[in-house]
Amino acid sequence: MWNIRFLVISLLFYNKSYAESDWPKTCPEIVTKDKWQGLPSIAVDYVIIPVTKVVIHHTVTPECSTQETCSSMVKSIQNFHMESLEFPDIGYNFLVGGDGRIYEGAGWHKVGAHTRGYNKNSLGLAFIGNFAVKRPSNIILNAAKKFLECAVTIGELSDDYIVFGARQVSQTASPGIYLYNDLIQWPHFSRYPNTTKSA
Protein backbone atom coordinates (compact mmCIF):
# COMPACT_ATOMS: atom_id res chain seq x y z
CA MET A 1 0.00 0.00 0.00
CA TRP A 2 2.80 2.41 0.96
CA ASN A 3 4.58 1.72 -2.34
CA ILE A 4 1.47 2.59 -4.34
CA ARG A 5 0.98 5.81 -2.35
CA PHE A 6 4.63 6.76 -2.88
CA LEU A 7 4.33 6.09 -6.62
CA VAL A 8 1.24 8.32 -6.92
CA ILE A 9 2.90 11.15 -4.97
CA SER A 10 6.06 10.81 -7.05
CA LEU A 11 4.13 10.98 -10.31
CA LEU A 12 2.35 14.12 -9.14
CA PHE A 13 5.69 15.75 -8.38
CA TYR A 14 7.36 14.60 -11.56
CA ASN A 15 4.57 15.75 -13.83
CA LYS A 16 4.19 19.08 -12.08
CA SER A 17 4.52 21.99 -14.50
CA TYR A 18 3.89 25.67 -14.19
CA ALA A 19 2.08 28.07 -16.48
CA GLU A 20 3.26 31.68 -16.50
CA SER A 21 0.04 32.71 -14.76
CA ASP A 22 0.87 30.33 -11.89
CA TRP A 23 4.09 32.11 -10.84
CA PRO A 24 3.94 33.93 -7.52
CA LYS A 25 4.40 37.69 -7.84
CA THR A 26 7.78 37.43 -6.14
CA CYS A 27 9.17 35.42 -9.07
CA PRO A 28 11.32 37.10 -11.71
CA GLU A 29 10.42 36.56 -15.36
CA ILE A 30 11.29 33.00 -16.35
CA VAL A 31 11.96 32.34 -20.02
CA THR A 32 10.89 28.77 -20.73
CA LYS A 33 12.85 26.44 -22.96
CA ASP A 34 10.34 26.66 -25.78
CA LYS A 35 10.70 30.47 -25.78
CA TRP A 36 14.47 30.34 -26.24
CA GLN A 37 13.98 27.50 -28.74
CA GLY A 38 15.88 24.89 -26.78
CA LEU A 39 16.12 21.25 -27.76
CA PRO A 40 14.12 18.70 -25.78
CA SER A 41 16.02 16.58 -23.30
CA ILE A 42 17.25 13.20 -24.57
CA ALA A 43 16.72 11.63 -21.14
CA VAL A 44 15.18 12.85 -17.90
CA ASP A 45 15.84 11.87 -14.30
CA TYR A 46 14.02 13.42 -11.35
CA VAL A 47 15.00 14.70 -7.92
CA ILE A 48 12.87 14.41 -4.82
CA ILE A 49 11.62 17.88 -3.96
CA PRO A 50 12.16 20.10 -2.17
CA VAL A 51 15.91 19.99 -2.74
CA THR A 52 18.12 21.39 0.01
CA LYS A 53 21.11 22.71 -1.92
CA VAL A 54 21.77 25.34 -4.60
CA VAL A 55 25.08 25.24 -6.49
CA ILE A 56 26.12 28.52 -8.11
CA HIS A 57 28.11 28.55 -11.36
CA HIS A 58 29.12 30.97 -14.07
CA THR A 59 29.16 30.04 -17.74
CA VAL A 60 32.53 31.64 -18.65
CA THR A 61 30.95 33.07 -21.79
CA PRO A 62 30.23 36.61 -22.93
CA GLU A 63 27.42 38.29 -21.03
CA CYS A 64 24.06 39.13 -22.58
CA SER A 65 21.73 42.06 -22.04
CA THR A 66 18.52 41.30 -23.98
CA GLN A 67 16.16 38.35 -24.20
CA GLU A 68 17.31 37.77 -27.77
CA THR A 69 21.03 37.69 -26.97
CA CYS A 70 20.54 35.71 -23.75
CA SER A 71 18.37 33.15 -25.57
CA SER A 72 21.05 32.76 -28.21
CA MET A 73 23.70 32.28 -25.52
CA VAL A 74 21.66 29.68 -23.65
CA LYS A 75 21.03 27.81 -26.90
CA SER A 76 24.77 27.84 -27.64
CA ILE A 77 25.53 26.48 -24.16
CA GLN A 78 22.94 23.72 -24.60
CA ASN A 79 24.46 22.75 -27.95
CA PHE A 80 27.92 22.54 -26.39
CA HIS A 81 26.69 20.47 -23.44
CA MET A 82 24.72 18.05 -25.61
CA GLU A 83 27.06 17.76 -28.60
CA SER A 84 30.53 18.07 -27.08
CA LEU A 85 29.98 16.88 -23.51
CA GLU A 86 27.25 14.39 -24.49
CA PHE A 87 24.89 15.50 -21.73
CA PRO A 88 21.18 14.64 -22.22
CA ASP A 89 20.33 18.34 -21.90
CA ILE A 90 21.90 21.62 -20.87
CA GLY A 91 23.62 20.86 -17.58
CA TYR A 92 22.23 23.70 -15.45
CA ASN A 93 18.70 23.70 -14.09
CA PHE A 94 18.36 27.44 -14.71
CA LEU A 95 20.52 30.35 -15.89
CA VAL A 96 20.50 34.03 -14.95
CA GLY A 97 20.71 36.46 -17.86
CA GLY A 98 22.19 39.94 -17.83
CA ASP A 99 18.72 41.21 -18.73
CA GLY A 100 17.43 40.18 -15.29
CA ARG A 101 15.47 37.22 -16.66
CA ILE A 102 15.84 33.59 -15.60
CA TYR A 103 16.26 31.03 -18.39
CA GLU A 104 14.96 27.50 -17.97
CA GLY A 105 17.64 24.88 -18.47
CA ALA A 106 17.02 21.27 -17.44
CA GLY A 107 14.24 22.81 -15.35
CA TRP A 108 12.37 22.19 -12.12
CA HIS A 109 12.72 18.90 -10.23
CA LYS A 110 15.15 17.49 -12.81
CA VAL A 111 18.61 16.05 -12.21
CA GLY A 112 21.07 18.38 -13.92
CA ALA A 113 24.66 17.76 -14.96
CA HIS A 114 26.43 20.64 -13.26
CA THR A 115 28.29 19.36 -10.18
CA ARG A 116 29.49 15.79 -9.83
CA GLY A 117 28.17 14.25 -6.61
CA TYR A 118 25.53 16.95 -6.10
CA ASN A 119 23.26 16.71 -9.13
CA LYS A 120 20.65 14.52 -7.44
CA ASN A 121 20.01 16.76 -4.44
CA SER A 122 20.53 20.28 -5.69
CA LEU A 123 19.48 23.01 -8.07
CA GLY A 124 22.22 24.18 -10.43
CA LEU A 125 21.99 27.92 -11.10
CA ALA A 126 24.42 29.47 -13.59
CA PHE A 127 25.10 33.17 -14.13
CA ILE A 128 25.70 33.95 -17.81
CA GLY A 129 29.12 35.61 -18.04
CA ASN A 130 32.64 35.38 -16.68
CA PHE A 131 32.81 36.63 -13.12
CA ALA A 132 36.47 35.87 -12.66
CA VAL A 133 37.10 39.19 -14.40
CA LYS A 134 34.30 41.47 -13.18
CA ARG A 135 31.63 41.83 -10.53
CA PRO A 136 28.10 40.74 -11.47
CA SER A 137 25.56 43.54 -11.81
CA ASN A 138 22.90 44.21 -9.20
CA ILE A 139 20.33 43.33 -11.87
CA ILE A 140 21.43 39.71 -12.09
CA LEU A 141 22.16 39.36 -8.38
CA ASN A 142 18.66 40.56 -7.51
CA ALA A 143 17.11 38.32 -10.18
CA ALA A 144 18.89 35.28 -8.74
CA LYS A 145 17.80 36.08 -5.19
CA LYS A 146 14.20 36.57 -6.29
CA PHE A 147 14.38 33.29 -8.20
CA LEU A 148 15.49 31.40 -5.09
CA GLU A 149 12.64 32.97 -3.10
CA CYS A 150 10.32 31.84 -5.88
CA ALA A 151 11.69 28.29 -5.75
CA VAL A 152 10.97 28.13 -2.01
CA THR A 153 7.46 29.53 -2.50
CA ILE A 154 6.48 26.89 -5.06
CA GLY A 155 7.99 24.05 -3.04
CA GLU A 156 10.94 23.19 -5.29
CA LEU A 157 13.51 24.37 -2.75
CA SER A 158 13.52 23.81 1.00
CA ASP A 159 13.11 26.95 3.10
CA ASP A 160 16.29 26.03 5.01
CA TYR A 161 18.33 25.42 1.85
CA ILE A 162 22.03 26.16 1.63
CA VAL A 163 23.77 27.85 -1.27
CA PHE A 164 27.43 27.54 -2.24
CA GLY A 165 29.80 27.94 -5.15
CA ALA A 166 30.85 25.06 -7.38
CA ARG A 167 34.49 25.82 -6.46
CA GLN A 168 33.80 24.62 -2.92
CA VAL A 169 33.12 21.05 -4.01
CA SER A 170 34.98 20.56 -7.29
CA GLN A 171 38.20 21.52 -9.07
CA THR A 172 36.90 24.68 -10.72
CA ALA A 173 37.12 28.44 -10.32
CA SER A 174 33.35 28.70 -10.89
CA PRO A 175 31.44 30.89 -10.17
CA GLY A 176 34.40 33.29 -10.46
CA ILE A 177 36.01 35.15 -7.57
CA TYR A 178 33.88 38.30 -7.94
CA LEU A 179 30.59 36.42 -7.86
CA TYR A 180 31.87 34.14 -5.11
CA ASN A 181 32.83 37.14 -2.95
CA ASP A 182 29.25 38.37 -3.27
CA LEU A 183 27.81 34.90 -2.70
CA ILE A 184 29.47 34.49 0.71
CA GLN A 185 27.34 37.38 1.96
CA TRP A 186 24.03 35.74 1.04
CA PRO A 187 21.92 34.65 4.05
CA HIS A 188 21.78 30.98 3.01
CA PHE A 189 25.45 30.70 2.06
CA SER A 190 27.28 27.76 3.64
CA ARG A 191 31.01 27.25 3.93
CA TYR A 192 30.24 23.60 4.63
CA PRO A 193 28.16 22.27 1.70
CA ASN A 194 28.07 18.71 3.00
CA THR A 195 25.98 19.77 5.98
CA THR A 196 22.46 21.16 6.09
CA LYS A 197 23.47 23.97 8.40
CA SER A 198 24.39 27.39 7.05
CA ALA A 199 27.61 28.94 8.31
N, C-alpha and C positions, 0 to 999 in steps of 0.2 A: 504493500500500500504506500509506504513512504517513498519507494522508488518511483512509483507512478506520479505522486504529488511533486516530487523533485523534478521529474521530466517536464510536467506541465508548467511549473514555475520557470524552469530554464528556457523553455520554448517561448514563453511570454517575454522574458528578458531579451532573448536572442533576436526575436522578430520585432522588437520595439524600434520604431522609427519616429521621427519628429517632422512635422510640417512647420513651415516658417511661422505660421500663426500660433503654433504651440509654444514658441520660445518665451520664457519669462522676460519681462521688460529689462531686467538687469543684464541680459545677454548681449554681447556685441553682435554685429552682423556676421552671420556664418555663410560663407559661399560654399554651397554643396558641390560635390564632385561633378554632377551633371552640368552645373553652371560653368565650371572651368574646363569642361569637356575632357574629364579624366577617363582613363580606361577602367573597365570593371576589373575587380580582383579575380585572379586565377584560382585562388583558394582562400577560404575564410576559416579562421579559428576564433573562438570567443573567450572572453574573460568573464569571471564572475564579478558582477558589480554589487556595490560600489568598489572601485579599486582604491587603494590606500596610498599610492605613490604617483608622483608626477616627475618625469625626467625631462629636463630642459636641454635643448640642443640649439645649435645654429647651423645653417645650411652651407656656409662658406661659399656663397654665391653672391653675385651683385644683389643689391637691394631693389625693391620695387615700390612704386608710389601710387599706382592706380590699379583698379580691378583688372584691367586688361593686361598690364605688365606683370602683375602678381600671378594671374591665372596662367600666363605663358611660362613663368618661372616654375610654378608648381607642376605644370605639365612636363616641363623639361626634367625636373627632379624625379617625377614618376617614371619617365622613360629610362633615365639612368638606372634607377633602382631595379626596374623590371628587366631591362635588357642587359645591362652590364653586371649587376649584382645578382640577377636571377631571383629577386624577391617576388612573391605573388602579387604585390601591390606596392605603392609608395610606402616606405618604412614607417613614417611618422603617422600618428593618429590625426593630428591637426597641425597647421602651420599658421604663424602670425605674419601678416603682410605689413609692409610699410605704410599702407593706406589705412591701417587700423581695423581691417577686416580679418576674420579667421577663416582659413581655408581647410575644408574637410580633406583629410588624407585617407588612411585606412578607416577612420571614423570611430563612432561610439561603440563601446563594448566589444571591440575587435582586438585581437593580438597583433601588435605591430611588429616591426623588425628594426628597432632603433637602438636597443641596449641589451646586449647578450646577458642572459640571466635575470632580466627584469621585464621582459616583454609580456609575460603572462599575468603580471600583477600591477601594471602601471599604465599611465597615459603618457605617450611620447609627444611633447609639444616642441616644435622647432620654430625658431625665429628666422625669417628669410633675411640673409645678409651675413656679413663676416664681422663679428664683434670681438675679434682679436685685434682689430685695428681702429675701432671707434665705438663710442658709447651708443647704445640703442636709444631711439627717440622716446619721449614721454608718450607719444601716440601709440607705439607698439607695446610699451610696458603696460600702459593702462588697459589696452585691449586684452592682453594676456591675463591680467589680474581679473578683469570682468569675466573673461571666458572661464576661469577657474571657479569663480563664484557661481556662474551659470551651471557648470558641471556638477557642483554640489547641490544646487537647487533642483536639478532634474534627476538626481539620484545616481549619476554615473561616477561620482567621486565622493569618497567619504568626507564628512565634515571635519575629521581630525587627520586629514591627509598630510603627508610630508612632501616637500618639493626639494629637488637637488639637481645639480648639474651632472651631465654625463661624465665629465672629467673625474668625478668623485668615485666612480665605479668601473671605469674602463680607461684604457690607454689612449686618451684623446685630449685635445685642448678644448673641445666643445663644452660649453657654449661660447667660448672666447672670454678672455680675462675681463673685458669691460662689462659684458652682460653678467658674468659670474659675480663680479664685485657688487652689482646691483642686486642680484639674486640673493646674496647672503643677508640682505636686509629685509627680505620678505618675511611676513609673520610665520608662514608654515615651513620656512627653510630648515633643513636638518643637516648638520655636519655628519650625522651617523645614519646613512640611508638604510642600513640593515636593521634598524629598529623602527618602531612605530611612534617614537617619542621625538618631538621636535627639540632642537638644541641650538 
